[in-house]
Amino acid sequence: MRFGFILKISGLILLRSWRATVVLAFMVVSAVASLVFLSSLAVGTNDAMIRNSTELFSGHIIGTDIPRKGDARLLAMAGVERVLIRRQRQFLLWKEDALEPVLLVGIDPVQEREGTALSKKTVRGRYVEAGEEALYLSQDTARRLQVDVGNEVSLGSRLGVPLKTFQVVGIYHTGISHLDQGQAFCPMDAFPGEEGFISTAVFLKPGTSIDNIVAQYRKILPSATFTPWMEFMPDLKQLIDLDDMCMAIVLTLVFSIVSVGISCAFLIFTLKNLREHGIMKAMGVLPIHTASLLVTQIGLLTVSAAAFGTLLGILAVSLFAHTGIDLSDFTSHNQYFVVSGVIYPRLTGTALFAPPLLAVSFGSMAAVWPALYVIRKNPAEILRSV
């Protein structure tokens, strides 16, 4: 029996039972469309967590032990959006009897304001500006020093021997412990002395390979240390891997349930049309052709429904890809959404192809039960039972 003939008969059978076909197709369409959108939303959630974590202050790559300030300019290359240069050194801050050790970070206020979101986390006062003897303190540090905006604090390497006196112009709070504990910021030109090591924060353009950039950096400055965000934020990397694993489990479970429903429905179809199958077998139709007929029916249904469901999923992703979905009310205390709670679904190859391919694969497996039922029955037994 030719495949074209089997395909034609399968289509006619599906059209004859069009009500049941519509119900089963709707089940597959809704599952595929929903999972294409959910997969894209999961990718967008991962993008948002990376974007929030890197844009706040650290960047995608942290460079430390940079030999000279001028060497950091060598890091600007194709795929790199910006390189921020910082000077860091441990100091003591005190005011009267209150003492606090801090890591003082000298920054370029203009570039930092353009490239990071730390200035947006100001709770009192303002961000530092170039050319002023000013400090930008965390809320916890200010509380322990018992200072507020407008107060002066002394800074030095030893208590009682001040190198400089700074005015506190701003107080911030991020909710991230390593930024809120033991750090203070001042303009680069107000940084005391020439000591302190040079570090960089590298921000990459979308789609740039972080491993490739790190490899190039290590060739340019072999004495420096370059760490991608996956290494200095391993908890975020594990969370993204966990999200991917959970999404794979959801895909598998959903289509397992859908395939069981399809299999049961087609078994009912088979029992309903059992007399026709018996007549076909009595006419000499081979068991392989009978099985092919059932597999083709289910395959035709799932392929058509999966294609339509994928199209609906793409339209849903396109609808929210530019406007985004604002989840700020649910992420206000989440450290991975400290900058913005807006998620932009992003369609990837996995999100686009995994749901329909799984639908077709599980749909093909759904044909096994009804096909085996018909194959194992002989024509006489079928005709006597109807």
N, C-alpha and C positions, 0 to 999 in steps of 0.2 A: 504494500500500500504506500503510495507516494506521500511525501510530507505535505505537499500542497493540498492534497485531498483531505488529509487529517486536519490541517489547519482550517480549511473551509468548514468541515463538519463541526470542529470545536467552536468556531465562531457562531455557527447556526444554533448549536445547543445552548450557548451562553445567551444568545438573543431570545431564544424560545423561553428561557427562564429568566427574563430580564429583571424581574423584581428582586429575586435572590442575587442576581449578578450585581445589581446596583448596591444592595446592602453590603455584600462582601467587598466590592470595589471601594465603597465609602470607608470601610474599616481600614483598608490598606492605604488609601489616599490620606486619611486623617493621620494615621500613624507616621507615614513617610514625611508629610508636610510638617507635622509637629516636631519630629526628630531632626529634620534639616534645620529648622529654626532654633531648636534647643541646642544643637551642636554648635551652631554659629554663635548663639548667646554665650555658651560656655567658653568659646574661643575669645569672644569679646570681654568676658569677665577676666580671663587670664591676662589679656592685653591691658585691661584697666588696672589690675593689681601691679603689673610690671611698670606701667606708666606712672602710677601714683607713687610707687616706691622709689623709682629712679629719678623722677622729675622733682621730688621734694628737695633733695640736696646732693645725693651721692653720684648720680649719673649711672650710665650702663657699665662703665669701667672706672675703677679707682687706680690711680698711679701713685706710688709712694717711692721714697728714696730717689727722687729726681735729682741729678747732680747739680744742675744750675737752672735758674729760672728761664733762661733763654732756650734750654734744651726742651722744655715743655712745648715750645712753639713748633717743634718738629713733629708733634703728634697730630697736627691738622692735616688730614689727607682725605681722599675720596671716601664718602660714606660717613664721615664724621661731621656732625652738625655744629658742635662747639666744644672747645676745650677750656675749662676754667682752672686758673692757676691759684693755688692757695699756699700760705705759709703757716706752719703750725709749731707750737712749742708749749710745754707745760709751765704754768706759772701759779702763783698764789694770789688770790683776791682777798682783800679784807676791808672791813669798815668797822672801826672801833674794835670790839672784842670778837666780832664774827669773822671767821676765816673759812675760805673755800678753795681747794685746789681745782684748777680748770685747765682745759686744753684750749689755749687761745688760738683762734683761726683768723689770720689776716686775709681779707677778701677784697675783690674789686666790686664795690656795691652796684655799679651800673650793670656790669656783666652778670653778676649773680641775680639781680632783680629780673633781668631778661631771660636768664637760662634756668632758674630754679624757682620753686614755689615757697621757699622758706619765709620770704617776706610777707606772704599771705597768711601766715600763722601768727601774726602779731596780735597780742591780746591787749597790750597797753603801749602807748607811745607810737614810735615809728621805726622804720628800718634805718640803718646807718647810712651816711652819705660820705662821699670821698672828701678827704681833706680835713675831717674833724676828728678830735680826740674823743671818740665815743665808743660805747659798748652796747652790744645787743645780747641780752642775757635771757636764759631760759627762766620760766616761771618758778621752777623748783630752786634754782640757784639764787634767784632774787629773794625768795622767801627765806632761805637759810641765812643769807647775808643781811636780811631785814632792810632791803633797799627797794626803792621804787623809781619810776621815771623821774629824772631830774636830779637824783642823788649822785654823789661822787664816791668812787671806790678807788682804793690804791692797789697797784699791781706790782709784783716783784718776784724775784726768785727766793728771797728770804724774808721772813716776817720782820717788819720794822724797817726794811731797807727798800723803799719804793723806787721803782724805775720810772713809773708814770702814774699819773692820776687821771682816770677816765670818768666821764659823765655817762650815766646810764640813760640812753635815749629811747630804748625799746625793750619790751619783754615779750617773749614768744612762748607758745606751747604747741607741740606737735602730737603728743601721745606716743612717741617712739622713744624708748628709754635711752638709747645711745646718743640721741640729739638733745634730750631734755636733761640729761645728767652729766654735769662736768664739762660743758662746752660753753664758750663765749666767743663772740665775733666782734672784730673791729676792722676799720678800713686798712688796706694793705700799707698805705703810706704812714699810718699811725702805729704800725707794729713795732714794738720796742726792740732795738738792736738789729744785728744782721744774722743772729743765730736762728735756729729753727729749720726744720726740713721742709722741702718743697713737695707738695702733692698736687695731683690734678684730678678733676672730675671730667670724664669724657662722655659726651652725649652723642648717640648715633642717630642717623636718619632711619626712617622705617624701612625694613627689609634688608638692612645691612647685616652681614654675618659677623657676629661678635667674636667668634673664634678666629676668623681671618684677621680682624683688626688687632686682636691681642697678639697673634703670632707676628704680625708686622712690627708692632711696638717693641716686642722683645728682641727683635733683630736690630732696631734702631737704637734702643737704649738697653743693652743687656744687663747693666748694673742696677737698673730700676726694677721695681716689682709692679706688675699689672694684674689686677684681679677683676674678673667679670662678675656681674651681679649674681650669677648662679652660685658663686663661691662665697661671697660675703653675705648673701641672703639665702642660705641653704633651706631655711624653713619655707620660703616662698617657692623655691624650686620643687620641694616635696609637695607643697599644696597644689601646684599646677599639675604635677604628675598624678596626684590623687584625684583631681578633677577629671583628668583624661581617663583614668581607670574607671571611675564611677560612671562616666558617660558611656564607655564601652559596655559596661554591665547593663546599663539602662537600655541601650540599643538591643542587646542580645535578649534581655527579658521581654521587651515589648514585642519583638518579632517572633519569639517563641510562642507567646500567647496568641498572637495573630495567626500564626501558622496552624496552631491547634484548632482555632475557630474555622479556618479554611478547610482543614482536613475533615473536621466533623461535618461541615456543610456539604462538602463534595461526597462524603460517604452517604449522606441522606439522599443527595442527587442520584448516586449510584443505585441505592436501594429502590428509589422511586422509578428509575429507568432500567431496573434489573432485567425485565423481559426483553428489552431491546438488546442488551448486552448478550443475553442468552441466545437470541436469534442470530446475532452477528457471529457468535462462536460456532453455532450450528451450521452457519453458511461457510465456515472455514477460515474466519478471521483469526489470525495467529494471536496468541497471548501477548506477544511483544507489541502488536499493533493496538490491542485493547489498552495496554498500559500507556502506549504513546498517546492515545486519544485523551486519556485522563490527564496525563502530564501536560499535554499541549493546552488543554482547557485551563488548567490552573496557571500555567506559564503565561498564557495570553492575558488572563485576568490580572495577574500580579504585575506583569511588565507594563501593561497599559496604565494600571492604577498607580504604580510606583512612579512612572514618568509624569503623570498629572500631579501627583503629590509633591514631587520634586519641584515642579514649576511653581506650585502654590507656596512651597517653602522659600524659594528664591524671591518671590514677590514680597513675602512677609519680611525677609531679611532686608530687602531693598527699601522697604517702607521705614524701617527703624535705623538703617545703617548711618544716616546723616543726622537725624534728629536725636537718636540715642534714647535710652530708657533710664530715667532718673530714679535711682534707688538710694538717694541720700538719706532718707528717713530710716533706712534699714542698715546703713553702713557708717553712721555718725561716730561710732566708737570703735571702728575697725581700722587697725593701723595700715592696712593695705589700701584704704580708700581715704587717706587723710587729705588729699588734694581735691578730688572730685568723686562723687558717687554716680556719675553718668556712665552707662555701659553702652558701647556701640557694637552690635552684632557684626561679626566678620565671617564671610563665607570662605572656607578653605576647601581644598580638595577632599579631605577626609569628611568634612561636614556635608559636602555636596554629594559624594558618591557612596559613602558608607551606608546611609539609610536605604536607598533604593536597591543597592546590591544585596544587602541583608534581607530585604523584603523578597527579592526574587529567589535568593538561595533558600530561605526558609519556606517560601511558597513551593519550591520544587520538592522539598522534603515532605511537604504536606500532601503531595500526591501519592506517597508511598503506601499509606494505609488503604485508601479506596482502590488503588491499583492492585494491591496484593489480594484484597477481598474478591475482586472480580476474576483475577487470574486463577485463584485456587478453586473456583467453582467450575464444575463441568456443565456443558449445555443441558444435559438431561435433568440434572439436579436443579438448575435454575428454572427450567420450564415447568417442572413439577411443582415448584414452590410458589408460582404466581398464578 
